[in-house]
């Protein structure tokens, strides 16, 4: 489902940054929301490319027809950036763990791994667009297959002071 998202990111020196973000969708049939905090450390920068590692933790809520599902997650991405003039190609691999809760059901543990590719298109001096596509895999079964895959597409608009 498409969601609206907002976040803030703050650099702490040349190599560190912290971030807080949230999402929401409010329809009569479905309500979702999430909060996440994250941090990132640039480990290496050489010429046009850089490598960073991060950590994130978050909470998600979904409600439909009176049923409420809540989840918590942690993730550890490795992010590779290639500068292309004023633009940047961004490749990432991540691993993590989710735990989902719903009244009347046992908690569900979901380990996952995934990857994404994005392109930061610097539209103006302070504005950029970041289209991204990604996929994730978990060995957890679903009602049709013995494992599960997730696919996402998104576009972020960023503003820099």
Buried (B, 14 or more C-beta within 10 A) or exposed (E): EEEEBEBEEEEEEEEEBEBBBBBBBEEEEEBBBBBBBBBBEBEEBEEEEBBBBBBBBBBBBBBEEEEEBBBEBEBEBBBBBEBEEEBBBBEBEBBBBBEBEBEEEEEEEBEBEBBBBBBBBBEEEEEBBBEBEBEBBBEBEEEEEEEBEEEEEBEBEBEEE
